[in-house]
Structures are given as C-alpha cells and as structure tokens.
C-alpha cells in the first residue's frame, strides 16, 4: 500500500526532474503549495501532460495497477486536482483509497 507521504514524494520527485529538464528552479524546489497549472504556474499544458503520464507510470510501479489520473471525476471537481501539488496528492489518496496519514 502507498501512503500520502509516498505519493507526495513521487509528485515532488517528478517535478524536480521536470524542473531540471526545463530549467525551472521553482519546479526543482517544489512544495505542497506549488501551482501546477493556471495563473503563476511554472508548467504549461505539455508539462502538465508529461507530469501526469509520468505519475501514472510511477503509480503503476508502486501500487501494481493502472491508474488514470485524467477522467470525468477529476474534471468535474470545483477545484481541479491539477491546480497545486497538495490538491493532486489528496486526489491520488482518494483515487487509490489510501489513508491520508
């Protein structure tokens, strides 16, 4: 089973790699409050797609099942899970049905 802390680590590690590749220090030093998409975000739409695809791969490796992060459930939320790192981590906890601690 994967924990929220492990999910957060996966997200932050992927952002660090993307930040290094894109030469964006804010992504290298991302925190839970880092914006992923929208105003003042350091990722463009292609960067977000890359992050999502990489996270789906990472999650499959860690939990042993395919996970689709972009679906009707994600898109119908009032607050997008792709707006900030903490929102994405919470969404993944809910999606994978794991404890938040």
N, C-alpha and C positions, 0 to 999 in steps of 0.2 A: 504494500500500500504506500502511496505517496502522500506526503503531508503538504500543508500550505507553505511551510518554510522551504521545502524542496522545490515546490512549484515556483516560488518567488526566486529561488536561486537559478532555476532553469531560465526564467524570463530575463533576469539581470545578466546572466552569462551570455545569452543570445544578443542582448542589447550591447553588451561590451564588444562582442565580436563585430556586430554591425557598425558600431561607432568607430572601431579601429579601421574597418574596411572603407567607411565613408568619410573618415577624418572628421568625426563629430565628437569632440570631447564630452559634451553633455550626455551622450549615449554611453560612453565608456564609463562615466561616473553616475549612471542612472540610480535612482532610488525608487521607493514605492510611489512617490509623488510625481515622478517623471511623466510628462504628457507623451502619449504615443501617436496621437492623431488629432487634428484640429488646430485651433489657434495656439501659437507658441510651441508647437511640437517640432522635434528635430527629424521626424520620419515623414517622408512623402508617401503617397499611396503605394508605390512599388516597394518601399522599405517596409511598410506595414504588411504587405502581402508576403514578403520574404520572411519577416518575423513570424507570422502565423504559420507558414509552411514549415519553417524550422522547428517551431514549438510542437507542431503536430508530430513531427518525426521524433523529437526528444521524448514526448509523452508516450508514444508507442514503445520506445525503447525502455522507458521506466515503468510503465504500467502494463505493458504487454497486450494492448488493444488499440485499434484505430480510433482516433478521436478527430472529429470535425469541429473546428472552432467557429467556423462561419456557417450559421444556419439561421432558420427563421426565429428561433428562440433568442439568439444573440442580437439579431437585427431589430426585433420588436421591442426591445427594452427602452425605457425612457432615457436611461443613462447608458451609453454604449460601453461595453466591456473593453473596448479598444481605445478609450479616451486616455486612461492612465494605467500605469503598472499595477497599482493596488486593485483597481477595478477588474483588470484581467486576471490577476491572481484569485480574487474572490469568485469570479465567474468559473474559472477552472476548478476550484474547490467544489462549487455547486455542480458543475458538469460531471465531475468524476466522483461526486458524492463522498468526499473525504472530510474528516474533521478539520476545523479551522485552526486548531492549536498547533 
